Amino acid sequence: MVLNIIWVGFILIGFLVALVKLAQGDMLIFTKIMTGLFDTAKTGFDISLGLVGVMSLWLGIMKIGEHAGMITLFAKGLDPLFRRIFPEIPRAHPAGGSIVMNFSANMLGLDNAATPLGLKAMRELQEINPNKEVASNPMIMFLVLNTAGITLIPTSVIAIRQSMAASQGLTNFNAADIFLPTLIGTFISFAAGLIAVAYVQRIKLLQWPIVAFFGGFAALMGLMYLGLRGLPPAEMSATIGLIGSLVIFGVIVLFVGVGAARRINVYESFVEGAKEGFGVAITIIPYLIAILVAISVFRTTGCMDFIVGGIGAAVVALGMNADFVPALPVGLMKTLSGSGARGLMVDVMTTYGVDSFQGKLAAIIQGSTETTFYVLAVYFGSVNIRKTRYALSCGLFADFVGVVGAILVGYAFFH
């Protein structure tokens, strides 16, 4: 519903502004609009088509990991942490296992597996919910952390960057150079959501599994940043890309190696997952084209430049650097619509270049935040929850902190 309003608004506002420009003597404005529509429709198709190979590769590898039991093993490792975060879930209740599996799948980029597990967890949480129309404390914690969940490998963002780099003629381009900054950005968002909900629910965060998790992660990221901060920007970007590539390829080797050791048919598992990847990439085409053509009308008529320019002027007036402003609409849209934010990210990369600071920052923001309204609507709607209490406010707070954190991280690594 929200995306429908935004889509219609972009086109109608663009049309009205175009009429004003026509009245002012701009006889080519509608020609520019139509050229932009056709160009962006082609761009959307080309990007989506370029995703087929990468998504098939990654989902094939993830299917190997799933069959090899790596997802289950990963979930067991997270269990001590989540038992402290969800103290009201009875010990050994199925909801606890579904929650851990959902987060494990999300962290590894298994969106197709994560959503069914999340809906299953909500149904199980509803079973122990004393008031069936009011969101329980565990439900709120689960959904807020879902909207701000850590994604270890931003698969789709990396795939889009790689596809666009080829279309922009970039050779030896490493799309994984956003891996570390995105990981830090999404961790900031996750921490903000956890702290916000824990404060309301009076959950003690100074428990060893929680402290160990946050302390270990923060220490690792801090050491990496200290080791990288003295490098020139180009060398820092290359080093981050190397780290990202090593981690991603390390996951591939680990899954394949464990699968072979456990005597599963690795090849057949890969093919099974790759088939899903093809379907996912093709499904994106209409959504991406739809939002891109609306953005094209909005940008061609000057409306987007007016908004971005206004924000930029305000930022400059405050004495701040305004280089981040063109990527800011991605963060504003992400809370409302994932596909809308993806379209804006592509628009930024097309306008400024996939390897520009603005392009990298848009990718980091896209990978660091989640669609709060969509997640709350789908998950609460699946169990007929009418009163969501403070879930939305905590989710939006986590998103806001995540966007700010992503911008700061982007400056630290790429500016």
C-alpha positions as CSV (number, residue, x, y, z in Angstrom):
1,M,0.0,0.0,0.0
2,V,2.8,2.5,1.0
3,L,4.8,1.6,-2.1
4,N,1.7,2.1,-4.3
5,I,1.2,5.6,-2.9
6,I,4.9,6.4,-3.5
7,W,4.8,5.0,-7.0
8,V,1.7,7.0,-8.0
9,G,3.0,10.1,-6.3
10,F,6.3,10.0,-8.2
11,I,4.5,9.8,-11.5
12,L,1.8,12.3,-10.9
13,I,4.0,14.9,-9.2
14,G,6.5,14.5,-12.1
15,F,3.7,15.0,-14.6
16,L,2.5,18.2,-12.9
17,V,6.0,19.6,-12.7
18,A,6.5,18.7,-16.4
19,L,3.4,20.7,-17.3
20,V,4.8,23.7,-15.4
21,K,8.1,23.4,-17.3
22,L,6.2,23.1,-20.6
23,A,4.3,26.2,-19.8
24,Q,7.6,27.9,-19.1
25,G,8.9,27.0,-22.6
26,D,10.6,23.7,-22.1
27,M,9.3,22.0,-25.3
28,L,11.5,18.9,-24.8
29,I,10.5,18.0,-21.3
30,F,8.1,15.2,-22.3
31,T,10.5,13.8,-24.9
32,K,13.1,13.6,-22.1
33,I,10.6,11.8,-19.9
34,M,9.8,9.2,-22.5
35,T,13.5,8.6,-23.3
36,G,14.2,8.2,-19.6
37,L,11.3,5.7,-19.3
38,F,12.6,3.5,-22.1
39,D,16.2,3.7,-21.0
40,T,15.5,2.9,-17.3
41,A,13.2,0.0,-18.3
42,K,16.1,-1.5,-20.3
43,T,18.5,-0.8,-17.4
44,G,16.2,-2.6,-15.0
45,F,16.0,-5.7,-17.3
46,D,19.7,-5.8,-17.9
47,I,20.5,-5.6,-14.2
48,S,18.0,-8.3,-13.3
49,L,19.3,-10.5,-16.1
50,G,22.8,-10.0,-14.8
51,L,21.6,-11.2,-11.4
52,V,20.7,-14.7,-12.7
53,G,24.2,-16.1,-12.7
54,V,25.2,-14.7,-9.3
55,M,22.0,-15.6,-7.5
56,S,22.1,-19.1,-8.9
57,L,25.7,-19.5,-7.8
58,W,25.0,-18.2,-4.3
59,L,21.8,-20.1,-3.6
60,G,23.3,-23.2,-5.0
61,I,26.2,-22.9,-2.5
62,M,23.7,-22.1,0.4
63,K,21.7,-25.2,-0.5
64,I,24.9,-27.3,-0.1
65,G,25.4,-25.7,3.3
66,E,21.8,-26.4,4.3
67,H,22.0,-30.1,3.3
68,A,25.4,-30.4,5.0
69,G,23.9,-29.3,8.3
70,M,25.9,-26.1,8.4
71,I,22.8,-23.9,9.0
72,T,21.8,-26.1,11.9
73,L,25.3,-26.0,13.3
74,F,25.3,-22.2,13.0
75,A,22.0,-22.1,14.8
76,K,23.4,-24.1,17.7
77,G,26.2,-21.6,18.1
78,L,23.7,-18.8,18.4
79,D,21.4,-20.5,20.9
80,P,23.1,-19.3,24.1
81,L,22.8,-15.7,22.9
82,F,19.1,-15.9,22.0
83,R,18.0,-17.7,25.1
84,R,19.1,-14.6,27.1
85,I,17.5,-12.2,24.7
86,F,14.1,-14.0,24.8
87,P,13.8,-14.9,28.5
88,E,10.0,-15.3,28.4
89,I,10.1,-18.2,25.9
90,P,10.0,-21.5,27.9
91,R,13.1,-23.6,27.8
92,A,13.0,-26.2,24.9
93,H,9.9,-24.5,23.3
94,P,9.9,-24.9,19.5
95,A,9.7,-21.1,19.1
96,G,13.2,-20.8,20.4
97,G,14.6,-23.1,17.7
98,S,12.6,-21.5,14.9
99,I,13.8,-18.0,15.9
100,V,17.5,-19.1,15.9
101,M,17.1,-20.9,12.6
102,N,15.4,-17.8,11.1
103,F,18.2,-15.5,12.2
104,S,20.8,-18.0,11.0
105,A,19.2,-18.1,7.5
106,N,19.0,-14.3,7.4
107,M,22.6,-13.9,8.4
108,L,23.7,-16.2,5.6
109,G,21.5,-14.6,3.0
110,L,18.9,-17.4,2.7
111,D,15.9,-15.1,2.4
112,N,13.8,-17.9,0.9
113,A,14.4,-20.1,3.9
114,A,14.3,-17.3,6.5
115,T,10.7,-16.1,5.8
116,P,9.0,-19.4,6.3
117,L,11.0,-20.0,9.4
118,G,10.1,-16.5,10.7
119,L,6.4,-17.1,10.0
120,K,6.6,-20.5,11.8
121,A,8.3,-18.8,14.8
122,M,5.5,-16.2,14.9
123,R,2.9,-19.0,15.0
124,E,4.7,-20.7,17.8
125,L,5.1,-17.4,19.8
126,Q,1.4,-16.9,19.4
127,E,0.8,-20.2,21.1
128,I,2.4,-18.9,24.3
129,N,1.0,-15.4,23.9
130,P,-1.6,-14.7,26.7
131,N,-3.4,-12.0,24.7
132,K,-3.9,-13.2,21.1
133,E,-4.6,-9.7,19.7
134,V,-1.7,-7.9,21.4
135,A,2.0,-8.4,20.5
136,S,3.9,-10.2,23.2
137,N,7.4,-9.2,24.4
138,P,9.2,-12.0,22.6
139,M,7.2,-11.2,19.4
140,I,8.4,-7.5,19.5
141,M,12.0,-8.5,20.2
142,F,11.9,-11.0,17.4
143,L,10.5,-8.6,14.8
144,V,12.7,-5.6,15.7
145,L,15.8,-7.7,15.5
146,N,14.5,-9.1,12.2
147,T,14.1,-5.6,10.8
148,A,17.7,-4.8,11.9
149,G,19.2,-8.3,11.6
150,I,22.8,-8.8,10.8
151,T,23.5,-10.0,7.2
152,L,26.9,-11.5,7.0
153,I,27.0,-11.5,3.2
154,P,24.8,-8.9,1.3
155,T,24.4,-11.2,-1.7
156,S,21.9,-9.3,-3.8
157,V,23.7,-5.9,-3.3
158,I,27.1,-7.4,-4.4
159,A,25.4,-9.1,-7.4
160,I,23.8,-5.8,-8.6
161,R,27.1,-4.0,-8.2
162,Q,28.9,-6.6,-10.2
163,S,26.3,-6.5,-12.9
164,M,26.3,-2.7,-13.1
165,A,30.1,-2.6,-13.1
166,A,30.2,-4.7,-16.3
167,S,27.6,-2.4,-18.0
168,Q,29.7,0.7,-17.0
169,G,32.9,-0.8,-18.5
170,L,34.7,-1.3,-15.2
171,T,37.3,-4.1,-15.4
172,N,38.9,-6.0,-12.4
173,F,36.0,-4.6,-10.3
174,N,35.6,-6.2,-6.9
175,A,31.9,-5.9,-5.8
176,A,32.8,-7.3,-2.4
177,D,34.6,-4.2,-1.3
178,I,31.5,-3.2,0.6
179,F,31.5,-6.4,2.7
180,L,33.2,-5.1,5.8
181,P,31.5,-1.7,5.9
182,T,28.1,-3.3,5.4
183,L,28.8,-5.8,8.1
184,I,29.6,-3.0,10.6
185,G,26.6,-1.0,9.5
186,T,24.2,-3.8,10.0
187,F,25.7,-4.7,13.3
188,I,25.1,-1.1,14.5
189,S,21.5,-1.4,13.4
190,F,21.1,-4.7,15.2
191,A,22.7,-3.3,18.4
192,A,20.4,-0.3,18.3
193,G,17.3,-2.5,18.0
194,L,18.4,-4.8,20.7
195,I,19.2,-2.0,23.2
196,A,15.9,-0.2,22.5
197,V,13.7,-3.3,23.1
198,A,15.8,-4.5,26.0
199,Y,15.4,-1.1,27.7
200,V,11.6,-1.3,27.4
201,Q,11.4,-4.9,28.4
202,R,14.0,-4.6,31.2
203,I,16.2,-7.3,29.9
204,K,19.7,-7.4,31.4
205,L,22.2,-7.2,28.6
206,L,25.3,-7.6,30.8
207,Q,25.2,-11.4,30.5
208,W,28.2,-13.4,29.3
209,P,26.8,-14.7,26.0
210,I,25.6,-11.2,25.0
211,V,28.7,-9.4,26.2
212,A,30.9,-12.0,24.5
213,F,29.0,-11.7,21.2
214,F,29.1,-7.9,21.1
215,G,32.5,-7.6,22.6
216,G,34.1,-10.1,20.2
217,F,32.4,-8.6,17.2
218,A,33.3,-5.0,18.2
219,A,36.9,-6.0,18.9
220,L,37.3,-7.8,15.6
221,M,35.9,-4.8,13.6
222,G,38.0,-2.4,15.6
223,L,41.2,-4.3,14.9
224,M,40.3,-4.4,11.2
225,Y,39.6,-0.7,11.1
226,L,42.8,0.2,13.0
227,G,44.8,-2.0,10.6
228,L,43.2,-0.3,7.5
229,R,42.8,3.3,8.5
230,G,46.4,4.3,7.6
231,L,46.1,3.1,4.1
232,P,45.4,5.4,1.1
233,P,41.7,5.3,0.0
234,A,42.4,3.2,-3.1
235,E,44.6,0.7,-1.2
236,M,42.0,0.5,1.6
237,S,39.2,-0.3,-0.8
238,A,41.4,-3.0,-2.5
239,T,42.2,-4.5,0.9
240,I,38.5,-4.5,2.0
241,G,37.6,-6.2,-1.3
242,L,40.3,-8.8,-0.6
243,I,38.9,-9.5,2.9
244,G,35.4,-9.7,1.6
245,S,36.4,-12.1,-1.3
246,L,38.4,-14.3,1.1
247,V,35.5,-14.6,3.6
248,I,32.9,-15.3,0.9
249,F,35.1,-17.8,-0.9
250,G,36.0,-19.3,2.5
251,V,32.3,-19.9,3.1
252,I,32.0,-21.6,-0.3
253,V,35.0,-23.9,0.4
254,L,33.7,-24.7,3.9
255,F,30.2,-25.7,2.7
256,V,31.5,-27.8,-0.2
257,G,34.2,-29.4,2.0
258,V,31.8,-30.3,4.8
259,G,29.2,-31.5,2.3
260,A,31.7,-33.8,0.6
261,A,32.9,-35.1,4.0
262,R,29.4,-35.9,5.0
263,R,28.9,-37.8,1.7
264,I,26.0,-35.7,0.4
265,N,25.6,-35.2,-3.3
266,V,27.2,-31.8,-3.5
267,Y,26.6,-31.3,-7.2
268,E,22.9,-32.2,-7.0
269,S,22.4,-29.9,-4.0
270,F,24.1,-27.1,-5.9
271,V,21.8,-27.6,-8.9
272,E,18.7,-27.7,-6.7
273,G,19.6,-24.3,-5.1
274,A,20.7,-22.8,-8.4
275,K,17.2,-23.4,-9.8
276,E,15.8,-21.3,-7.0
277,G,18.4,-18.6,-7.8
278,F,17.1,-18.3,-11.4
279,G,13.5,-17.9,-10.2
280,V,14.5,-15.2,-7.6
281,A,16.5,-13.1,-10.2
282,I,13.6,-13.3,-12.7
283,T,11.0,-12.4,-10.1
284,I,12.9,-9.1,-9.4
285,I,12.5,-7.8,-13.0
286,P,8.9,-6.3,-12.8
287,Y,9.5,-4.8,-9.4
288,L,12.8,-3.2,-10.3
289,I,11.5,-1.8,-13.7
290,A,8.4,-0.5,-12.0
291,I,10.3,1.6,-9.4
292,L,13.0,2.6,-11.8
293,V,10.5,4.2,-14.3
294,A,8.8,6.1,-11.5
295,I,12.1,7.4,-10.2
296,S,13.1,8.3,-13.8
297,V,10.0,10.5,-14.1
298,F,10.7,12.1,-10.8
299,R,14.4,12.7,-11.6
300,T,13.9,13.8,-15.2
301,T,11.5,16.5,-14.2
302,G,13.9,17.8,-11.6
303,C,11.9,16.7,-8.5
304,M,14.6,14.4,-7.1
305,D,17.3,17.0,-7.6
306,F,15.1,19.6,-5.8
307,I,14.7,17.3,-2.7
308,V,18.3,16.2,-2.7
309,G,19.5,19.7,-3.2
310,G,17.3,21.0,-0.4
311,I,18.7,18.4,2.0
312,G,22.2,19.1,0.8
313,A,21.8,22.9,1.4
314,A,20.6,22.2,4.9
315,V,23.5,19.9,5.6
316,V,26.0,22.5,4.2
317,A,24.4,25.2,6.3
318,L,25.1,23.1,9.4
319,G,28.8,23.0,8.4
320,M,28.8,19.3,7.4
321,N,30.1,17.5,4.4
322,A,27.2,16.9,2.0
323,D,28.7,14.1,-0.2
324,F,26.4,11.5,1.5
325,V,23.2,13.3,0.5
326,P,22.6,11.6,-2.9
327,A,22.6,8.2,-1.2
328,L,20.3,9.3,1.7
329,P,17.0,8.6,-0.2
330,V,17.9,4.9,-0.2
331,G,17.9,4.9,3.6
332,L,14.6,6.8,3.8
333,M,12.9,4.5,1.3
334,K,14.3,1.2,2.8
335,T,12.0,1.4,5.9
336,L,9.0,1.5,3.5
337,S,10.0,-0.8,0.6
338,G,12.9,-3.0,-0.2
339,S,12.3,-3.0,-3.9
340,G,11.9,0.8,-3.8
341,A,15.2,1.2,-2.0
342,R,16.8,-1.2,-4.5
343,G,15.6,1.0,-7.3
344,L,17.0,4.1,-5.7
345,M,20.3,2.4,-5.1
346,V,20.5,1.5,-8.8
347,D,19.6,5.1,-9.6
348,V,22.4,6.4,-7.5
349,M,24.9,4.0,-9.0
350,T,23.7,4.9,-12.5
351,T,24.0,8.6,-11.9
352,Y,27.3,8.7,-10.0
353,G,28.9,5.4,-10.9
354,V,29.0,2.1,-9.1
355,D,32.5,2.7,-7.9
356,S,31.9,6.3,-6.7
357,F,31.6,7.2,-3.0
358,Q,27.9,7.8,-3.4
359,G,27.4,4.5,-5.2
360,K,29.3,2.6,-2.5
361,L,27.4,4.4,0.3
362,A,24.0,3.6,-1.3
363,A,25.0,-0.1,-1.4
364,I,26.1,0.0,2.2
365,I,22.9,1.6,3.3
366,Q,20.9,-0.9,1.3
367,G,22.7,-3.8,2.9
368,S,22.6,-2.4,6.4
369,T,18.9,-1.8,6.9
370,E,15.6,-3.6,6.5
371,T,12.0,-2.9,5.4
372,T,10.4,-2.2,8.8
373,F,6.8,-1.6,7.7
374,Y,6.8,-4.7,5.4
375,V,8.2,-7.1,8.0
376,L,5.9,-5.9,10.8
377,A,2.8,-6.0,8.4
378,V,3.6,-9.6,7.1
379,Y,4.6,-11.2,10.4
380,F,2.0,-9.6,12.7
381,G,-0.6,-10.1,10.0
382,S,0.2,-13.8,9.8
383,V,-1.0,-14.3,13.4
384,N,-3.7,-11.6,13.5
385,I,-2.0,-9.3,15.9
386,R,-3.9,-5.9,16.0
387,K,-2.0,-4.0,18.7
388,T,1.8,-3.9,18.0
389,R,2.6,-1.7,21.0
390,Y,6.2,-0.3,20.7
391,A,7.4,-2.5,17.9
392,L,7.2,0.1,15.1
393,S,8.9,2.8,17.2
394,C,11.8,0.5,18.1
395,G,12.1,-0.8,14.6
396,L,12.3,2.8,13.1
397,F,14.8,3.7,15.8
398,A,17.0,0.8,14.8
399,D,16.7,1.8,11.1
400,F,17.5,5.4,11.8
401,V,20.6,4.5,13.8
402,G,21.5,2.0,11.1
403,V,21.4,4.6,8.3
404,V,23.5,7.1,10.4
405,G,25.9,4.3,11.2
406,A,26.2,3.2,7.5
407,I,26.9,6.8,6.5
408,L,29.6,7.2,9.1
409,V,31.2,3.8,8.2
410,G,31.1,4.8,4.5
411,Y,33.0,8.0,5.3
412,A,35.5,6.1,7.5
413,F,36.3,3.5,4.7
414,F,35.7,5.2,1.4
415,H,35.9,9.0,1.7
